[in-house]
Amino acid sequence: MTAADLTDRRLYHHWSREKIRFADLDSLGHLNNCAFCVYCESGRVEFLEALHANALHAGAEINWVIVNLSIDFRAQAHYPGVVDVGTAVLRVGNKSVTVGQGLFVGETCIATATSTVVLSDLKAGKAVPLPDDLRRRLASLAAGEMTA
């Protein structure tokens, strides 16, 4: 299996948009690395909520938990502007999902990221198997058959 090209806009099932805020800049006027994490989080949470509604709400007993995040910074970005965040399913396991993301300003890919999330039983403090219907939907997304 070849690795997905996370810089290719055509890969993504789901899109969200983030406004670059002045507060997102570092002392050199570039988009701060912490802002990239926030943009990835916003896109990932929006995508996961669309797939498994209400898991992320207060009081939920089963909730998505991130267990890994890796970001490759590819280009600088500046204020003002917007970042389009694409999210796609890369791998579906028994208890985990790996998603890939591309952050774009215009046609320029400024970062790519991968993250692995699990559904966690918050009381027990451990990952639980993905429900069969959710796993099927995720698998179809990984195969590029449908959109979220």
C-alpha positions in Angstrom: 0.0 0.0 0.0 1.4 3.4 -1.0 1.3 6.3 1.4 -1.4 8.9 0.8 -0.3 12.2 -0.6 -1.6 14.5 2.2 -0.7 17.6 0.1 -3.3 16.6 -2.6 -6.7 18.4 -2.0 -8.5 15.6 -3.8 -7.8 13.1 -1.0 -10.1 14.8 1.5 -13.6 13.7 2.4 -14.3 16.6 4.8 -13.5 20.3 4.8 -13.6 23.0 7.5 -12.4 26.5 7.5 -10.4 28.4 10.1 -9.8 32.2 10.3 -6.2 33.1 10.9 -6.3 35.4 13.9 -3.7 38.0 14.8 -3.2 36.1 18.1 -2.2 33.0 16.0 1.1 34.7 15.0 4.6 34.3 16.6 7.0 37.2 17.3 8.2 37.0 13.7 4.7 37.5 12.2 4.4 33.9 11.1 1.6 31.5 12.0 2.7 29.9 15.2 3.2 26.2 15.4 0.5 26.0 18.2 -2.1 27.4 15.8 -1.5 24.5 13.4 -2.4 22.1 16.2 -5.6 24.1 16.9 -6.6 24.1 13.2 -6.0 20.3 13.0 -8.1 19.8 16.2 -11.0 21.9 14.9 -11.1 19.9 11.6 -10.6 16.5 13.3 -13.4 17.2 15.9 -15.8 18.5 13.3 -15.2 15.4 11.2 -15.5 13.0 14.1 -18.7 14.6 15.4 -20.2 14.3 12.0 -19.4 10.6 12.0 -20.4 9.8 15.6 -22.7 12.5 16.8 -22.8 13.5 20.5 -19.7 11.6 21.5 -18.0 14.8 22.2 -20.7 16.4 24.4 -20.3 16.8 28.1 -21.6 13.8 30.0 -20.9 11.3 27.3 -19.6 8.0 28.7 -17.8 7.1 25.4 -15.7 9.8 23.8 -13.0 10.2 21.2 -9.5 10.6 22.6 -6.5 11.5 20.6 -3.5 9.2 21.2 -1.1 10.5 18.6 -0.5 13.7 16.5 2.2 14.3 14.0 2.5 17.5 12.0 4.8 18.3 9.1 5.2 22.1 8.6 5.5 22.8 4.9 5.1 26.6 4.4 4.6 29.8 6.3 1.3 31.6 6.6 0.5 35.1 7.8 -2.4 37.2 9.0 -4.9 38.0 7.7 -6.2 34.9 5.9 -8.1 31.6 6.2 -6.9 28.0 6.4 -8.9 25.2 4.7 -8.5 22.0 6.7 -9.1 18.8 4.8 -9.6 15.5 6.8 -9.6 12.0 5.4 -9.6 8.5 6.9 -6.3 6.7 6.4 -6.7 3.6 8.5 -9.4 1.9 10.5 -8.5 -0.5 13.3 -10.5 -2.4 15.9 -10.4 0.4 18.4 -8.6 3.2 16.5 -8.9 5.4 13.5 -6.0 7.2 11.8 -6.9 10.4 9.9 -4.8 12.5 7.6 -5.1 16.2 7.3 -4.0 18.9 4.9 -3.9 22.6 5.9 -4.2 24.9 2.9 -4.0 28.7 2.4 -5.2 29.1 -1.1 -3.6 26.4 -3.2 -0.5 26.2 -0.9 -0.4 23.3 1.5 1.1 24.8 4.6 1.1 21.6 6.7 0.1 18.0 6.8 -0.8 16.0 9.8 -1.8 12.5 10.9 -3.5 11.7 14.1 -4.8 8.5 15.7 -7.9 8.6 17.8 -9.8 5.9 19.8 -13.2 5.7 21.3 -12.7 5.6 25.0 -14.8 4.4 27.9 -14.2 7.4 30.1 -15.2 5.6 33.4 -13.0 2.6 32.7 -10.2 4.8 31.2 -9.6 2.4 28.2 -10.3 2.2 24.5 -13.4 0.3 23.4 -14.0 -1.4 20.0 -15.5 0.8 17.3 -19.2 0.0 16.8 -19.7 -2.1 13.6 -21.8 0.5 11.8 -19.1 3.2 12.5 -16.3 0.9 11.5 -18.1 0.2 8.2 -18.6 3.9 7.5 -15.0 4.7 8.3 -13.8 1.8 6.1 -15.9 3.1 3.2 -14.4 6.6 3.7 -10.9 5.1 3.7 -11.7 3.4 0.4 -12.9 6.8 -0.9 -16.5 5.6 -1.5 -18.5 8.2 0.3 -18.2 11.7 1.9 -18.8 12.8 5.5 
